Amino acid sequence: MTTSVRALLSRLRPRDDHLPEEMRSQVQVHRLLSLLGAGLVVGFAPLYAVAAPDAIDPLWVRVGIAGLFLPLLAASYRSARVRAAYVSCVWGVLYLIVGWFVVLAALNQFSGEYAVGLLLVYAVLAGIVAFGAESVWGPLAFLGYGGGGTVLATLTGPRPETSPLILLASMGTIAVVETVLTQGWLWIRKTVREQEARLQGLTNSLPGVVFQFFVREDGTVGHHFVSEHAEDVLGVEADPATFHERCLERIPDPYQREIERSIETAIDEQSDWEFETPFDPPDGERIWALGASTPEQREGETVFNGVILDITERKEAEAMFGYEKEAIVGRPIETIMPDRHRAPHRRGMERVRETGRGRFLGETVELEGLHQDGHEVPVELALSSWEADRERFFGAIIRDITERKNAEQALREERDRFETLFESLPTPVVRCVAQDDGVFVTDANPAFEDTFGLAATEAVGAEINHMLVPEKGHDRARDFDRRVLESGEVRAEVQRTTAEGMREFQVQAISRRPDEGPPEIYAIYTDITERKRRERCLDAIFNHTYQFTGLMEPDGTMIEANDTALRFGGLDREDIVGTPIWKTHWAQTGEDSKQRLREAVERAAEGEFVRYERPIQGGDEDRIIDFSIRPVTDADGQVELLIPEARDITELKRREETLRAAKEEAEEASRLKSAVLANMSHELRTPLTSILGFAEAIDDEASDGAGPVSRFASLIAKSGERLLRTFDNILNLSRLEAEQQNEPAEPVDVAAAARSVADEIQDQAEADDIALRTEVGSATMRTRAPADQVPIVLRHLLSNAITYTEAGGTVWLRVGRAAGDVVVEVEDTGIGMDPDEVPALFEPFRQASEGFGREYEGTGLGLAVVQRAVDRMGGTVDVATEEGEGTCVTVGLPGMEPTNDAPSLGEG
């Protein structure tokens, strides 16, 4: 309860640190006077109403004047400016009140009630002004204002009922008394202030925090006084109203309870109070505080006058050597010295006693102390000596420097590591100092010497830019040095002269400003000549290819695009970098197209190579591209990047469309040709068959077979058969070229087909006096082909061989196997031909002899049909010939299965 009340009162007090304590108190007092004044101004209204019912005294004026206090009071809690000027503001209201009372008294002819009220207000308000005044002139001005206003009112207003002389004499008496009292009050306050200042100065000059702590009978605790050192020692504001609570918040819980019990014990026993406790300042490391005080019993409370000291160093000293204070006091100083220091210490002390001078007196030295457990502690010792009452006294300040020594050792080790690293780095490293006239080398590692071709003796002391930078680059180099010194670290790509000529480096430079001496610059040079060359090559490939190429994050965010892609869309890199590819200008070709693009990115992000054709929006028109996304993975197979690539295939698609239309047109023409040939087959075969039949009938009717009728009939039959063969050849060639031979492929025995065709051709060979020899054998040698194709090939080859072989010659037909294929050879002893003319034989309507003077008849379609038919069966045709030496045509057809008894070609 008590704590809550004190917290509430604390909130009612101004907390402005910039206001003096006395002004804070003035503000608080004047707040109370404001409330009192407002109550009196309104409260006297009923008294005047009873004493002088007919008087002129508007209640609304009283309420209005009283109401001025309330907003002013409320504003003082909201605004620091109002609090700073609060006393002056209250004075202004007081001036208004006394002026109003003068006017009110004049309106009521200074009747007895209002004359007495004026004098009472005059005296009380002057006292309030005097209470807040810093000099006598403030109250005098207020008294003069009130007196002058009264004189003016008696002279200009209605005839006063009270004698003006008596009224003015009374006011003069009040003014004299107020002036004397004010001077006495100011003198007393000045004296108190001086005493407080001396006391404050005394307490603030003492080490530690001087305080006056009270405990009242009702259990209330707090401070009457706290010295200014509270902020420096404890980090807590020296405000008596809050000091106790803020200190307790910074003390660990177990120690709080111990402090409370020790205070109770000190009160009960009326004994001195002393307590040591750890303390946690708001913005610092934990310290140790010692509180010591003597209790004094006063009326209703016990007051502790004491001091709080920072004993952190003492605690650290106790920890330094492991001794408690009681355990070490009174023991010889050698107790905390290692054995090796004790004899020199005794000799030194003896020399001081004899001469008054010592080697280390007035000096600070570093040596080792001895901990209670036997280990040594590095310490810093400051030793002093003085003489008093013919006695020699010594003082020593000992500080544990273990952490500093550890830091120094770590620094030495770090320096050694740095020096080792500096010397062994394969990358050039240089140390420099910055002077007004340049940056000069102070050290360089071996790699620097090797790279730049400079011995250490040449480099050290040289201005680094003059040594490594061409003259035209000096301004840029100096600007680089300036930026390093200003910002502390700079990384840049530069060109420097080396033992191998001009090379490119990435230089990382940092600056350091030591406590003494000029600024230092450390620079590391990484040779990037080869990397830059590769980058230029890559840039040439990346940005000068006709394809659209880029880089993406796995989520489809664009990282880069080459110049070709940017020019195509009329874009800048800023338009696409950081944007998902489906939101770029290129992809705005419809929602379905964008959705498919997002799906393609997702598939590529899972490691799949994606490729398809898609539209793309260019600067002026939409185009068609062959688009792909290639994933790039790391060593673990995780996709790190995506590479989108595209090739403009708009013209290719247009050509394909043109070719497709042409193909369809050709197919339509071929279909019409087939229809025409089919019609021709019907229209020509029927009359030819009739002609051949009639020619045979006529020949049969001729009685002797030697007359002209029989001869003409034979010529008609021969010509008809020739015409029929020609038509069959044309029809077969047309069907083969149009690939309209839809007969299903089936196993065909080539040997059997050869024997059958040889039997058919035998009569023709005998008629032309040609010997037809067959070397076929009885083995089955099969290939897969339409049933009529093999006989057609054999028939044309044998007919050609017989046609171009003179009487008495020989034609051979051989069938065998070679390397799994079925091989057919047709060889003759005929006229042969120039080997250079062989390729033309397989063209339609081409013969060895052509024109009107040709020696041999025929259409020139036989070998063309052979070539097309063999191609359809997956075989090959080869011709070996010499003019006058005959011809050998070899046909190879894929065999179906080996047969053990099938002869190899050439065996039989």
Buried (B, 14 or more C-beta within 10 A) or exposed (E): EEEEEBEEEEEEBBBBEEBEEEBBEBBBBBBEBBEBBBEBBBEBBEEBEEBBEEBEBEEEBBEEBBEBBEEBBEBBEEEEEBBBBBBEBBBEBBBEBBBBBBBBBBBBBBBEBBBBBBBBBBBBBBBBBBBBBEEBEBBBBBBEBBBEBBBEBBEEBEEBEBEBEEBBEBBEEBBEEBBEBBBEBBEEBEEEEEEEEEEBEEBEEEEBBBBBBBBBEEEBBBBEBBBBBBBEBBBBBBBBBBBBBBBBEBBEEEBBEBBEEBBEEBBEEEEEBEBBBBBBBEEEEEBBBBBBBBBEEEEEBBBBBBBBBBBBBBBEBBEBBBBEEEEBEEEEEBBBBBEEBBEEBEEBBEEBEEEEEBEBBEEEEEBBBBBBEEEEBBBBBBBBBEEEEEEEEEEEEBBBBEEEBEEEEEEEEEEEEEEEEBEEBEBBBBBBBBEEEBBBBEBBBBBBBEBBEBEEEBBBEBBBBEBBBEEEBBEEBBEBBEBBBEEEEBEEEBBBBBEEEEBBBBBBBBBEEEEEEBBBBBBBBBBBBEEBEEEEEEEEEBBEBEBBBBBBBBEBBBEBBBBBBBEBBEBEEEBBBEBBBBEBBBBBBEEEBBEEBBEBBBBBBEEEEBEEEBBBBBEEEEBBBBBBBBBEEEEEEEBEBBBBBBBBBBEEBEEEEEEEEEEEEEEEEBEEBBEEBEEBBEEBBEEBEEBBEBBBEBBEEBEEEEEEBBEBBBEBBEBBBEBBBEBBBBBBBBBBBBEEBEEEBEEBBBBBBBBBBBEEBBEBBEEBEBEBEBBBBEBBBBBBBBEBBBBBBBBBBBBBBBBBBEEEBBBBBBBBBEEEBBBBBBBBBBBBBEEEEBEBBBEBEBBBBEEEEEEEEBBBBBBBBBBBBBEBBBBBBEBBBEEEEBBBBBBBBBBBEEBEEBBEBEEE
